[in-house]
Amino acid sequence: PLEQRWYSAGSDQFWRTVGEGGVIVNSEAADYLFSSNASHPDTKRIHQSLDYLEDRITVFHSCFLTASINAETKNMVALGHFILLPASLQKEIRGKIGHFIWEQKTSPV
Amino acid sequence: IPLPCCRTGRLSLNSRNFSKTLQSCQYLCERHKIILKSEMEYKRKLRRTIIANKNTSAYN
């Protein structure tokens, strides 16, 4: 199977959930970066990093993981729907496109 | 067929290649167009701030 390396910003519940699907590593080595909070210092750090500015990193909302687990086929969930944007952008974008997909299940970030 | 930005199947896309993949897409849905535009504007602003700070600190 394809090796997946995961990183979840901050210590939230998804660390454990993710354990089955791949190896949890530090943020530098991870293929997938998840966070449930754009205001968390770890997430902020990523959103201000050179990698982010130069389009080498995207943070996804941890809800992707729960959605994938709940979906009948794991590959039915589109990763692209779970982009976690910098906190300062979220309000502006929400005004244009409505709520983010993860906001239906959790309280606003 | 869904547009590339909304396609499922997580193994081909990840945090490392997502942004560049999105930018190279010829066709994006409205949602992703808006997201991409705002994100690029954010990055432009931040880059400018970093450059400005560097110049300021050089004189201090």
Backbone of each chain as nested JSON, in Angstrom:
{
  "chains": [
    {"id": "A", "residues": [
      {"number": 1, "name": "PRO", "atoms": {"N": [0.819, -1.215, 0.0], "CA": [0.0, 0.0, 0.0], "C": [0.857, 1.271, 0.0]}},
      {"number": 2, "name": "LEU", "atoms": {"N": [0.231, 2.325, -0.481], "CA": [0.931, 3.598, -0.524], "C": [1.196, 4.097, 0.894]}},
      {"number": 3, "name": "GLU", "atoms": {"N": [2.394, 4.506, 1.121], "CA": [2.699, 5.018, 2.452], "C": [2.165, 6.437, 2.592]}},
      {"number": 4, "name": "GLN", "atoms": {"N": [1.447, 6.681, 3.642], "CA": [0.933, 8.02, 3.883], "C": [1.513, 8.572, 5.168]}},
      {"number": 5, "name": "ARG", "atoms": {"N": [2.007, 9.759, 5.076], "CA": [2.551, 10.378, 6.279], "C": [1.663, 11.551, 6.67]}},
      {"number": 6, "name": "TRP", "atoms": {"N": [1.209, 11.536, 7.892], "CA": [0.235, 12.514, 8.346], "C": [0.822, 13.426, 9.408]}},
      {"number": 7, "name": "TYR", "atoms": {"N": [0.287, 14.618, 9.432], "CA": [0.609, 15.516, 10.523], "C": [-0.655, 16.266, 10.876]}},
      {"number": 8, "name": "SER", "atoms": {"N": [-0.91, 16.392, 12.153], "CA": [-2.077, 17.129, 12.587], "C": [-1.629, 18.232, 13.52]}},
      {"number": 9, "name": "ALA", "atoms": {"N": [-1.933, 19.453, 13.163], "CA": [-1.479, 20.587, 13.968], "C": [-2.159, 20.59, 15.325]}},
      {"number": 10, "name": "GLY", "atoms": {"N": [-1.384, 20.856, 16.343], "CA": [-1.937, 20.88, 17.691], "C": [-2.227, 19.466, 18.135]}},
      {"number": 11, "name": "SER", "atoms": {"N": [-2.597, 19.307, 19.371], "CA": [-2.897, 17.951, 19.81], "C": [-4.403, 17.805, 19.921]}},
      {"number": 12, "name": "ASP", "atoms": {"N": [-5.019, 17.457, 18.834], "CA": [-6.46, 17.257, 18.92], "C": [-6.791, 15.782, 18.727]}},
      {"number": 13, "name": "GLN", "atoms": {"N": [-8.059, 15.481, 18.765], "CA": [-8.511, 14.088, 18.762], "C": [-8.092, 13.309, 17.512]}},
      {"number": 14, "name": "PHE", "atoms": {"N": [-7.826, 14.026, 16.444], "CA": [-7.581, 13.346, 15.184], "C": [-6.244, 12.635, 15.109]}},
      {"number": 15, "name": "TRP", "atoms": {"N": [-5.375, 12.967, 16.012], "CA": [-4.104, 12.247, 16.063], "C": [-4.331, 10.757, 16.147]}},
      {"number": 16, "name": "ARG", "atoms": {"N": [-5.24, 10.394, 17.025], "CA": [-5.455, 8.969, 17.257], "C": [-6.229, 8.322, 16.119]}},
      {"number": 17, "name": "THR", "atoms": {"N": [-7.23, 9.025, 15.632], "CA": [-8.053, 8.49, 14.548], "C": [-7.197, 8.151, 13.342]}},
      {"number": 18, "name": "VAL", "atoms": {"N": [-6.243, 9.035, 13.102], "CA": [-5.427, 8.92, 11.918], "C": [-4.457, 7.752, 11.983]}},
      {"number": 19, "name": "GLY", "atoms": {"N": [-4.17, 7.322, 13.189], "CA": [-3.19, 6.278, 13.4], "C": [-3.338, 5.05, 12.511]}},
      {"number": 20, "name": "GLU", "atoms": {"N": [-4.566, 4.682, 12.195], "CA": [-4.789, 3.475, 11.39], "C": [-4.366, 3.672, 9.937]}},
      {"number": 21, "name": "GLY", "atoms": {"N": [-4.534, 4.886, 9.457], "CA": [-4.359, 5.113, 8.038], "C": [-2.944, 5.425, 7.604]}},
      {"number": 22, "name": "GLY", "atoms": {"N": [-2.08, 5.733, 8.513], "CA": [-0.737, 6.106, 8.115], "C": [0.142, 6.376, 9.313]}},
      {"number": 23, "name": "VAL", "atoms": {"N": [1.325, 6.835, 9.038], "CA": [2.284, 7.121, 10.101], "C": [2.188, 8.602, 10.425]}},
      {"number": 24, "name": "ILE", "atoms": {"N": [2.126, 8.927, 11.693], "CA": [2.097, 10.329, 12.077], "C": [3.526, 10.818, 12.271]}},
      {"number": 25, "name": "VAL", "atoms": {"N": [3.855, 11.851, 11.56], "CA": [5.225, 12.359, 11.601], "C": [5.209, 13.845, 11.928]}},
      {"number": 26, "name": "ASN", "atoms": {"N": [6.38, 14.451, 11.978], "CA": [6.389, 15.89, 12.207], "C": [5.99, 16.624, 10.937]}},
      {"number": 27, "name": "SER", "atoms": {"N": [5.714, 17.906, 11.049], "CA": [5.117, 18.624, 9.926], "C": [6.048, 18.708, 8.718]}},
      {"number": 28, "name": "GLU", "atoms": {"N": [7.345, 18.646, 8.944], "CA": [8.293, 18.778, 7.829], "C": [8.23, 17.569, 6.906]}},
      {"number": 29, "name": "ALA", "atoms": {"N": [7.92, 16.409, 7.46], "CA": [7.982, 15.191, 6.658], "C": [6.611, 14.717, 6.181]}},
      {"number": 30, "name": "ALA", "atoms": {"N": [5.566, 15.399, 6.622], "CA": [4.226, 14.893, 6.335], "C": [3.753, 15.199, 4.917]}},
      {"number": 31, "name": "ASP", "atoms": {"N": [3.011, 14.269, 4.347], "CA": [2.379, 14.494, 3.049], "C": [1.038, 15.197, 3.226]}},
      {"number": 32, "name": "TYR", "atoms": {"N": [0.423, 14.96, 4.369], "CA": [-0.886, 15.548, 4.65], "C": [-0.808, 16.355, 5.938]}},
      {"number": 33, "name": "LEU", "atoms": {"N": [-1.234, 17.594, 5.87], "CA": [-1.277, 18.413, 7.071], "C": [-2.722, 18.732, 7.398]}},
      {"number": 34, "name": "PHE", "atoms": {"N": [-3.112, 18.351, 8.614], "CA": [-4.486, 18.582, 9.038], "C": [-4.528, 19.477, 10.259]}},
      {"number": 35, "name": "SER", "atoms": {"N": [-5.561, 20.276, 10.334], "CA": [-5.783, 21.095, 11.506], "C": [-7.268, 21.363, 11.613]}},
      {"number": 36, "name": "SER", "atoms": {"N": [-7.732, 21.522, 12.834], "CA": [-9.144, 21.841, 13.0], "C": [-9.315, 23.31, 13.377]}},
      {"number": 37, "name": "ASN", "atoms": {"N": [-8.209, 24.051, 13.401], "CA": [-8.295, 25.422, 13.86], "C": [-7.215, 26.288, 13.201]}},
      {"number": 38, "name": "ALA", "atoms": {"N": [-7.652, 27.177, 12.342], "CA": [-6.702, 28.029, 11.624], "C": [-6.035, 29.04, 12.548]}},
      {"number": 39, "name": "SER", "atoms": {"N": [-6.635, 29.273, 13.724], "CA": [-6.054, 30.232, 14.66], "C": [-5.038, 29.601, 15.599]}},
      {"number": 40, "name": "HIS", "atoms": {"N": [-4.924, 28.279, 15.554], "CA": [-3.947, 27.588, 16.391], "C": [-2.529, 27.995, 15.964]}},
      {"number": 41, "name": "PRO", "atoms": {"N": [-1.65, 28.278, 16.932], "CA": [-0.294, 28.741, 16.582], "C": [0.437, 27.842, 15.586]}},
      {"number": 42, "name": "ASP", "atoms": {"N": [0.278, 26.526, 15.695], "CA": [0.929, 25.602, 14.753], "C": [0.438, 25.841, 13.322]}},
      {"number": 43, "name": "THR", "atoms": {"N": [-0.87, 26.025, 13.207], "CA": [-1.476, 26.227, 11.891], "C": [-1.072, 27.59, 11.332]}},
      {"number": 44, "name": "LYS", "atoms": {"N": [-1.081, 28.585, 12.205], "CA": [-0.665, 29.931, 11.804], "C": [0.76, 29.928, 11.269]}},
      {"number": 45, "name": "ARG", "atoms": {"N": [1.59, 29.191, 11.967], "CA": [3.0, 29.098, 11.556], "C": [3.111, 28.544, 10.127]}},
      {"number": 46, "name": "ILE", "atoms": {"N": [2.31, 27.551, 9.833], "CA": [2.318, 26.968, 8.492], "C": [1.815, 27.995, 7.464]}},
      {"number": 47, "name": "HIS", "atoms": {"N": [0.759, 28.705, 7.834], "CA": [0.181, 29.688, 6.901], "C": [1.073, 30.915, 6.697]}},
      {"number": 48, "name": "GLN", "atoms": {"N": [2.134, 31.013, 7.495], "CA": [3.058, 32.138, 7.301], "C": [4.414, 31.658, 6.806]}},
      {"number": 49, "name": "SER", "atoms": {"N": [4.507, 30.37, 6.522], "CA": [5.794, 29.804, 6.124], "C": [6.084, 30.05, 4.652]}},
      {"number": 50, "name": "LEU", "atoms": {"N": [7.364, 29.95, 4.327], "CA": [7.783, 30.106, 2.937], "C": [7.164, 29.027, 2.049]}},
      {"number": 51, "name": "ASP", "atoms": {"N": [7.062, 27.818, 2.587], "CA": [6.448, 26.727, 1.831], "C": [5.02, 27.081, 1.415]}},
      {"number": 52, "name": "TYR", "atoms": {"N": [4.3, 27.71, 2.328], "CA": [2.93, 28.101, 2.005], "C": [2.925, 29.218, 0.958]}},
      {"number": 53, "name": "LEU", "atoms": {"N": [3.778, 30.196, 1.174], "CA": [3.825, 31.329, 0.247], "C": [4.234, 30.895, -1.153]}},
      {"number": 54, "name": "GLU", "atoms": {"N": [5.041, 29.845, -1.212], "CA": [5.496, 29.38, -2.517], "C": [4.716, 28.151, -3.01]}},
      {"number": 55, "name": "ASP", "atoms": {"N": [3.533, 27.979, -2.483], "CA": [2.573, 26.973, -2.963], "C": [3.035, 25.529, -2.794]}},
      {"number": 56, "name": "ARG", "atoms": {"N": [3.827, 25.294, -1.765], "CA": [4.276, 23.922, -1.529], "C": [3.547, 23.268, -0.35]}},
      {"number": 57, "name": "ILE", "atoms": {"N": [2.576, 23.971, 0.203], "CA": [1.835, 23.393, 1.333], "C": [0.379, 23.83, 1.334]}},
      {"number": 58, "name": "THR", "atoms": {"N": [-0.485, 22.888, 1.598], "CA": [-1.894, 23.199, 1.827], "C": [-2.302, 22.508, 3.118]}},
      {"number": 59, "name": "VAL", "atoms": {"N": [-3.002, 23.23, 3.97], "CA": [-3.517, 22.616, 5.187], "C": [-4.968, 22.229, 4.931]}},
      {"number": 60, "name": "PHE", "atoms": {"N": [-5.328, 21.05, 5.37], "CA": [-6.717, 20.616, 5.224], "C": [-7.377, 20.526, 6.586]}},
      {"number": 61, "name": "HIS", "atoms": {"N": [-8.702, 20.68, 6.577], "CA": [-9.434, 20.568, 7.834], "C": [-9.518, 19.104, 8.26]}},
      {"number": 62, "name": "SER", "atoms": {"N": [-9.317, 18.877, 9.545], "CA": [-9.33, 17.508, 10.07], "C": [-10.651, 16.791, 9.832]}},
      {"number": 63, "name": "CYS", "atoms": {"N": [-11.692, 17.527, 9.572], "CA": [-12.99, 16.913, 9.276], "C": [-12.913, 15.979, 8.078]}},
      {"number": 64, "name": "PHE", "atoms": {"N": [-11.935, 16.205, 7.222], "CA": [-11.756, 15.3, 6.091], "C": [-11.585, 13.866, 6.571]}},
      {"number": 65, "name": "LEU", "atoms": {"N": [-10.886, 13.734, 7.68], "CA": [-10.605, 12.393, 8.209], "C": [-11.865, 11.712, 8.7]}},
      {"number": 66, "name": "THR", "atoms": {"N": [-12.679, 12.442, 9.441], "CA": [-13.928, 11.853, 9.926], "C": [-14.867, 11.576, 8.758]}},
      {"number": 67, "name": "ALA", "atoms": {"N": [-14.875, 12.496, 7.795], "CA": [-15.729, 12.294, 6.627], "C": [-15.296, 11.052, 5.849]}},
      {"number": 68, "name": "SER", "atoms": {"N": [-13.999, 10.852, 5.746], "CA": [-13.482, 9.68, 5.02], "C": [-13.824, 8.392, 5.744]}},
      {"number": 69, "name": "ILE", "atoms": {"N": [-13.72, 8.441, 7.065], "CA": [-14.007, 7.252, 7.852], "C": [-15.49, 6.904, 7.752]}},
      {"number": 70, "name": "ASN", "atoms": {"N": [-16.318, 7.952, 7.745], "CA": [-17.762, 7.719, 7.678], "C": [-18.243, 7.334, 6.283]}},
      {"number": 71, "name": "ALA", "atoms": {"N": [-17.516, 7.761, 5.265], "CA": [-17.939, 7.432, 3.904], "C": [-17.799, 5.933, 3.667]}},
      {"number": 72, "name": "GLU", "atoms": {"N": [-18.708, 5.403, 2.882], "CA": [-18.697, 3.954, 2.642], "C": [-17.407, 3.519, 1.958]}},
      {"number": 73, "name": "THR", "atoms": {"N": [-17.051, 4.275, 0.949], "CA": [-15.772, 4.021, 0.308], "C": [-14.87, 5.173, 0.709]}},
      {"number": 74, "name": "LYS", "atoms": {"N": [-13.699, 4.862, 1.182], "CA": [-12.848, 5.911, 1.714], "C": [-12.493, 6.976, 0.687]}},
      {"number": 75, "name": "ASN", "atoms": {"N": [-12.446, 6.588, -0.561], "CA": [-12.029, 7.546, -1.577], "C": [-13.166, 8.392, -2.119]}},
      {"number": 76, "name": "MET", "atoms": {"N": [-14.308, 8.357, -1.458], "CA": [-15.444, 9.114, -1.962], "C": [-15.434, 10.577, -1.537]}},
      {"number": 77, "name": "VAL", "atoms": {"N": [-14.565, 10.91, -0.628], "CA": [-14.538, 12.275, -0.119], "C": [-13.473, 13.079, -0.864]}},
      {"number": 78, "name": "ALA", "atoms": {"N": [-13.854, 14.251, -1.374], "CA": [-12.897, 15.072, -2.121], "C": [-12.072, 15.927, -1.163]}},
      {"number": 79, "name": "LEU", "atoms": {"N": [-10.784, 15.725, -1.214], "CA": [-9.854, 16.484, -0.371], "C": [-9.984, 17.987, -0.617]}},
      {"number": 80, "name": "GLY", "atoms": {"N": [-10.238, 18.332, -1.862], "CA": [-10.331, 19.739, -2.256], "C": [-11.437, 20.524, -1.569]}},
      {"number": 81, "name": "HIS", "atoms": {"N": [-12.381, 19.824, -0.964], "CA": [-13.456, 20.508, -0.252], "C": [-13.052, 20.869, 1.169]}},
      {"number": 82, "name": "PHE", "atoms": {"N": [-11.895, 20.431, 1.576], "CA": [-11.501, 20.601, 2.974], "C": [-10.282, 21.501, 3.16]}},
      {"number": 83, "name": "ILE", "atoms": {"N": [-10.021, 22.351, 2.189], "CA": [-8.896, 23.281, 2.328], "C": [-9.141, 24.156, 3.56]}},
      {"number": 84, "name": "LEU", "atoms": {"N": [-8.146, 24.215, 4.424], "CA": [-8.264, 25.112, 5.58], "C": [-7.441, 26.36, 5.284]}},
      {"number": 85, "name": "LEU", "atoms": {"N": [-8.146, 27.468, 5.129], "CA": [-7.484, 28.721, 4.764], "C": [-7.042, 29.476, 6.009]}},
      {"number": 86, "name": "PRO", "atoms": {"N": [-6.105, 30.414, 5.832], "CA": [-5.718, 31.263, 6.949], "C": [-6.954, 31.913, 7.573]}},
      {"number": 87, "name": "ALA", "atoms": {"N": [-6.947, 32.052, 8.882], "CA": [-8.122, 32.554, 9.594], "C": [-8.601, 33.899, 9.036]}},
      {"number": 88, "name": "SER", "atoms": {"N": [-7.671, 34.746, 8.668], "CA": [-8.047, 36.08, 8.197], "C": [-8.793, 36.042, 6.854]}},
      {"number": 89, "name": "LEU", "atoms": {"N": [-8.676, 34.957, 6.142], "CA": [-9.342, 34.844, 4.843], "C": [-10.732, 34.232, 4.935]}},
      {"number": 90, "name": "GLN", "atoms": {"N": [-10.953, 33.516, 6.01], "CA": [-12.168, 32.705, 6.081], "C": [-13.449, 33.516, 6.021]}},
      {"number": 91, "name": "LYS", "atoms": {"N": [-13.436, 34.66, 6.71], "CA": [-14.643, 35.468, 6.763], "C": [-14.983, 36.005, 5.375]}},
      {"number": 92, "name": "GLU", "atoms": {"N": [-13.958, 36.508, 4.718], "CA": [-14.125, 37.076, 3.38], "C": [-14.689, 36.017, 2.413]}},
      {"number": 93, "name": "ILE", "atoms": {"N": [-14.123, 34.844, 2.463], "CA": [-14.541, 33.795, 1.537], "C": [-15.932, 33.272, 1.872]}},
      {"number": 94, "name": "ARG", "atoms": {"N": [-16.201, 33.196, 3.161], "CA": [-17.533, 32.765, 3.593], "C": [-18.606, 33.7, 3.034]}},
      {"number": 95, "name": "GLY", "atoms": {"N": [-18.275, 34.975, 2.967], "CA": [-19.202, 35.963, 2.408], "C": [-19.514, 35.702, 0.942]}},
      {"number": 96, "name": "LYS", "atoms": {"N": [-18.569, 35.072, 0.258], "CA": [-18.741, 34.85, -1.184], "C": [-19.326, 33.48, -1.521]}},
      {"number": 97, "name": "ILE", "atoms": {"N": [-18.927, 32.482, -0.766], "CA": [-19.35, 31.132, -1.156], "C": [-20.238, 30.444, -0.124]}},
      {"number": 98, "name": "GLY", "atoms": {"N": [-20.515, 31.131, 0.967], "CA": [-21.305, 30.475, 2.007], "C": [-20.398, 29.695, 2.941]}},
      {"number": 99, "name": "HIS", "atoms": {"N": [-20.981, 28.776, 3.675], "CA": [-20.207, 28.08, 4.693], "C": [-19.25, 27.06, 4.113]}},
      {"number": 100, "name": "PHE", "atoms": {"N": [-18.19, 26.823, 4.863], "CA": [-17.282, 25.749, 4.494], "C": [-17.92, 24.418, 4.859]}},
      {"number": 101, "name": "ILE", "atoms": {"N": [-17.468, 23.404, 4.198], "CA": [-18.088, 22.091, 4.352], "C": [-18.019, 21.582, 5.799]}},
      {"number": 102, "name": "TRP", "atoms": {"N": [-16.949, 21.899, 6.487], "CA": [-16.798, 21.394, 7.857], "C": [-17.663, 22.148, 8.863]}},
      {"number": 103, "name": "GLU", "atoms": {"N": [-18.173, 23.291, 8.476], "CA": [-18.963, 24.088, 9.409], "C": [-20.362, 23.524, 9.615]}},
      {"number": 104, "name": "GLN", "atoms": {"N": [-20.745, 22.589, 8.782], "CA": [-22.053, 21.967, 8.976], "C": [-22.039, 21.037, 10.182]}},
      {"number": 105, "name": "LYS", "atoms": {"N": [-20.828, 20.549, 10.502], "CA": [-20.737, 19.563, 11.569], "C": [-20.173, 20.115, 12.864]}},
      {"number": 106, "name": "THR", "atoms": {"N": [-19.353, 21.14, 12.736], "CA": [-18.718, 21.667, 13.938], "C": [-19.029, 23.153, 14.081]}},
      {"number": 107, "name": "SER", "atoms": {"N": [-18.707, 23.701, 15.204], "CA": [-18.909, 25.125, 15.413], "C": [-17.876, 25.899, 14.596]}},
      {"number": 108, "name": "PRO", "atoms": {"N": [-18.193, 27.147, 14.257], "CA": [-17.267, 27.928, 13.428], "C": [-15.881, 28.051, 14.068]}},
      {"number": 109, "name": "VAL", "atoms": {"N": [-14.878, 28.121, 13.237], "CA": [-13.499, 28.197, 13.722], "C": [-13.236, 29.574, 14.3]}}
    ]},
    {"id": "B", "residues": [
      {"number": 1, "name": "ILE", "atoms": {"N": [-18.371, 13.957, -15.014], "CA": [-17.023, 13.863, -14.405], "C": [-16.746, 15.132, -13.603]}},
      {"number": 2, "name": "PRO", "atoms": {"N": [-16.424, 14.998, -12.328], "CA": [-16.165, 16.206, -11.547], "C": [-14.884, 16.905, -12.004]}},
      {"number": 3, "name": "LEU", "atoms": {"N": [-14.832, 18.208, -11.807], "CA": [-13.629, 18.972, -12.114], "C": [-12.486, 18.486, -11.221]}},
      {"number": 4, "name": "PRO", "atoms": {"N": [-11.251, 18.663, -11.688], "CA": [-10.116, 18.154, -10.913], "C": [-10.11, 18.646, -9.461]}},
      {"number": 5, "name": "CYS", "atoms": {"N": [-10.563, 19.879, -9.251], "CA": [-10.518, 20.442, -7.901], "C": [-11.496, 19.751, -6.96]}},
      {"number": 6, "name": "CYS", "atoms": {"N": [-12.512, 19.115, -7.516], "CA": [-13.52, 18.469, -6.681], "C": [-13.488, 16.956, -6.806]}},
      {"number": 7, "name": "ARG", "atoms": {"N": [-12.493, 16.446, -7.477], "CA": [-12.407, 15.004, -7.686], "C": [-12.072, 14.29, -6.381]}},
      {"number": 8, "name": "THR", "atoms": {"N": [-12.62, 13.123, -6.232], "CA": [-12.335, 12.346, -5.03], "C": [-11.136, 11.426, -5.269]}},
      {"number": 9, "name": "GLY", "atoms": {"N": [-10.754, 10.717, -4.247], "CA": [-9.586, 9.854, -4.364], "C": [-8.402, 10.587, -3.794]}},
      {"number": 10, "name": "ARG", "atoms": {"N": [-8.12, 10.342, -2.532], "CA": [-7.192, 11.221, -1.835], "C": [-5.724, 10.874, -2.083]}},
      {"number": 11, "name": "LEU", "atoms": {"N": [-5.47, 9.735, -2.642], "CA": [-4.075, 9.323, -2.702], "C": [-3.234, 10.109, -3.706]}},
      {"number": 12, "name": "SER", "atoms": {"N": [-3.865, 10.616, -4.753], "CA": [-3.072, 11.339, -5.737], "C": [-2.792, 12.776, -5.305]}},
      {"number": 13, "name": "LEU", "atoms": {"N": [-3.678, 13.331, -4.503], "CA": [-3.487, 14.697, -4.027], "C": [-3.108, 14.699, -2.565]}},
      {"number": 14, "name": "ASN", "atoms": {"N": [-2.191, 15.603, -2.208], "CA": [-1.854, 15.752, -0.793], "C": [-1.483, 17.209, -0.497]}},
      {"number": 15, "name": "SER", "atoms": {"N": [-1.041, 17.456, 0.724], "CA": [-0.712, 18.828, 1.121], "C": [0.45, 19.405, 0.323]}},
      {"number": 16, "name": "ARG", "atoms": {"N": [1.25, 18.524, -0.234], "CA": [2.443, 19.001, -0.949], "C": [2.148, 19.401, -2.39]}},
      {"number": 17, "name": "ASN", "atoms": {"N": [1.234, 18.718, -3.024], "CA": [1.018, 18.993, -4.444], "C": [-0.318, 19.685, -4.744]}},
      {"number": 18, "name": "PHE", "atoms": {"N": [-1.122, 19.857, -3.723], "CA": [-2.477, 20.363, -3.973], "C": [-2.498, 21.763, -4.603]}},
      {"number": 19, "name": "SER", "atoms": {"N": [-1.735, 22.662, -4.006], "CA": [-1.777, 24.062, -4.432], "C": [-1.348, 24.228, -5.892]}},
      {"number": 20, "name": "LYS", "atoms": {"N": [-0.251, 23.584, -6.231], "CA": [0.234, 23.706, -7.615], "C": [-0.712, 23.012, -8.592]}},
      {"number": 21, "name": "THR", "atoms": {"N": [-1.305, 21.914, -8.158], "CA": [-2.268, 21.21, -9.006], "C": [-3.468, 22.114, -9.295]}},
      {"number": 22, "name": "LEU", "atoms": {"N": [-3.947, 22.76, -8.242], "CA": [-5.104, 23.647, -8.387], "C": [-4.786, 24.791, -9.353]}},
      {"number": 23, "name": "GLN", "atoms": {"N": [-3.605, 25.341, -9.206], "CA": [-3.225, 26.472, -10.056], "C": [-3.052, 26.092, -11.52]}},
      {"number": 24, "name": "SER", "atoms": {"N": [-2.705, 24.835, -11.738], "CA": [-2.479, 24.425, -13.124], "C": [-3.754, 23.916, -13.792]}},
      {"number": 25, "name": "CYS", "atoms": {"N": [-4.838, 23.867, -13.021], "CA": [-6.107, 23.402, -13.577], "C": [-6.679, 24.418, -14.559]}},
      {"number": 26, "name": "GLN", "atoms": {"N": [-7.069, 23.944, -15.705], "CA": [-7.679, 24.835, -16.679], "C": [-9.104, 25.183, -16.29]}},
      {"number": 27, "name": "TYR", "atoms": {"N": [-9.768, 24.228, -15.708], "CA": [-11.155, 24.441, -15.326], "C": [-11.316, 24.23, -13.828]}},
      {"number": 28, "name": "LEU", "atoms": {"N": [-11.8, 25.266, -13.184], "CA": [-12.075, 25.164, -11.758], "C": [-13.532, 25.501, -11.523]}},
      {"number": 29, "name": "CYS", "atoms": {"N": [-14.099, 24.918, -10.491], "CA": [-15.459, 25.294, -10.134], "C": [-15.406, 26.691, -9.517]}},
      {"number": 30, "name": "GLU", "atoms": {"N": [-16.553, 27.35, -9.42], "CA": [-16.612, 28.716, -8.893], "C": [-16.005, 28.82, -7.505]}},
      {"number": 31, "name": "ARG", "atoms": {"N": [-16.342, 27.871, -6.67], "CA": [-15.861, 27.839, -5.297], "C": [-14.337, 27.871, -5.236]}},
      {"number": 32, "name": "HIS", "atoms": {"N": [-13.739, 26.987, -6.007], "CA": [-12.279, 26.906, -5.97], "C": [-11.619, 28.108, -6.652]}},
      {"number": 33, "name": "LYS", "atoms": {"N": [-12.295, 28.674, -7.63], "CA": [-11.779, 29.894, -8.255], "C": [-11.668, 31.0, -7.219]}},
      {"number": 34, "name": "ILE", "atoms": {"N": [-12.724, 31.166, -6.444], "CA": [-12.765, 32.217, -5.417], "C": [-11.711, 31.96, -4.335]}},
      {"number": 35, "name": "ILE", "atoms": {"N": [-11.627, 30.717, -3.908], "CA": [-10.653, 30.352, -2.881], "C": [-9.235, 30.63, -3.373]}},
      {"number": 36, "name": "LEU", "atoms": {"N": [-8.951, 30.192, -4.585], "CA": [-7.615, 30.36, -5.153], "C": [-7.248, 31.833, -5.272]}},
      {"number": 37, "name": "LYS", "atoms": {"N": [-8.194, 32.634, -5.734], "CA": [-7.934, 34.063, -5.926], "C": [-7.61, 34.743, -4.584]}},
      {"number": 38, "name": "SER", "atoms": {"N": [-8.419, 34.455, -3.571], "CA": [-8.189, 35.061, -2.261], "C": [-6.87, 34.596, -1.654]}},
      {"number": 39, "name": "GLU", "atoms": {"N": [-6.589, 33.332, -1.832], "CA": [-5.368, 32.773, -1.276], "C": [-4.14, 33.417, -1.92]}},
      {"number": 40, "name": "MET", "atoms": {"N": [-4.191, 33.603, -3.225], "CA": [-3.063, 34.2, -3.927], "C": [-2.861, 35.643, -3.502]}},
      {"number": 41, "name": "GLU", "atoms": {"N": [-3.958, 36.347, -3.275], "CA": [-3.884, 37.726, -2.81], "C": [-3.26, 37.779, -1.407]}},
      {"number": 42, "name": "TYR", "atoms": {"N": [-3.672, 36.855, -0.548], "CA": [-3.106, 36.755, 0.802], "C": [-1.595, 36.523, 0.735]}},
      {"number": 43, "name": "LYS", "atoms": {"N": [-1.188, 35.618, -0.14], "CA": [0.233, 35.293, -0.266], "C": [1.03, 36.481, -0.802]}},
      {"number": 44, "name": "ARG", "atoms": {"N": [0.432, 37.187, -1.75], "CA": [1.105, 38.374, -2.289], "C": [1.342, 39.402, -1.189]}},
      {"number": 45, "name": "LYS", "atoms": {"N": [0.302, 39.661, -0.412], "CA": [0.4, 40.647, 0.674], "C": [1.46, 40.242, 1.688]}},
      {"number": 46, "name": "LEU", "atoms": {"N": [1.446, 38.975, 2.058], "CA": [2.38, 38.485, 3.068], "C": [3.822, 38.582, 2.566]}},
      {"number": 47, "name": "ARG", "atoms": {"N": [4.009, 38.253, 1.303], "CA": [5.359, 38.361, 0.713], "C": [5.844, 39.804, 0.769]}},
      {"number": 48, "name": "ARG", "atoms": {"N": [4.933, 40.724, 0.449], "CA": [5.3, 42.146, 0.484], "C": [5.689, 42.564, 1.898]}},
      {"number": 49, "name": "THR", "atoms": {"N": [4.926, 42.103, 2.887], "CA": [5.22, 42.438, 4.278], "C": [6.588, 41.917, 4.675]}},
      {"number": 50, "name": "ILE", "atoms": {"N": [6.889, 40.693, 4.285], "CA": [8.169, 40.092, 4.646], "C": [9.326, 40.88, 4.032]}},
      {"number": 51, "name": "ILE", "atoms": {"N": [9.162, 41.254, 2.784], "CA": [10.213, 42.033, 2.104], "C": [10.38, 43.392, 2.775]}},
      {"number": 52, "name": "ALA", "atoms": {"N": [9.261, 44.035, 3.103], "CA": [9.31, 45.338, 3.766], "C": [10.016, 45.241, 5.113]}},
      {"number": 53, "name": "ASN", "atoms": {"N": [9.703, 44.185, 5.873], "CA": [10.331, 44.002, 7.183], "C": [11.831, 43.781, 7.055]}},
      {"number": 54, "name": "LYS", "atoms": {"N": [12.204, 43.036, 6.03], "CA": [13.632, 42.771, 5.799], "C": [14.367, 44.077, 5.526]}},
      {"number": 55, "name": "ASN", "atoms": {"N": [13.775, 44.913, 4.688], "CA": [14.403, 46.187, 4.357], "C": [14.516, 47.087, 5.573]}},
      {"number": 56, "name": "THR", "atoms": {"N": [13.464, 47.07, 6.401], "CA": [13.477, 47.9, 7.599], "C": [14.581, 47.448, 8.545]}},
      {"number": 57, "name": "SER", "atoms": {"N": [14.661, 46.125, 8.752], "CA": [15.647, 45.628, 9.718], "C": [17.071, 45.861, 9.227]}},
      {"number": 58, "name": "ALA", "atoms": {"N": [17.261, 45.96, 7.922], "CA": [18.599, 46.182, 7.384], "C": [19.137, 47.555, 7.787]}},
      {"number": 59, "name": "TYR", "atoms": {"N": [18.215, 48.487, 8.008], "CA": [18.648, 49.829, 8.367], "C": [18.796, 50.02, 9.867]}},
      {"number": 60, "name": "ASN", "atoms": {"N": [18.329, 49.065, 10.638], "CA": [18.38, 49.217, 12.103], "C": [19.693, 48.71, 12.687]}}
    ]}
  ]
}
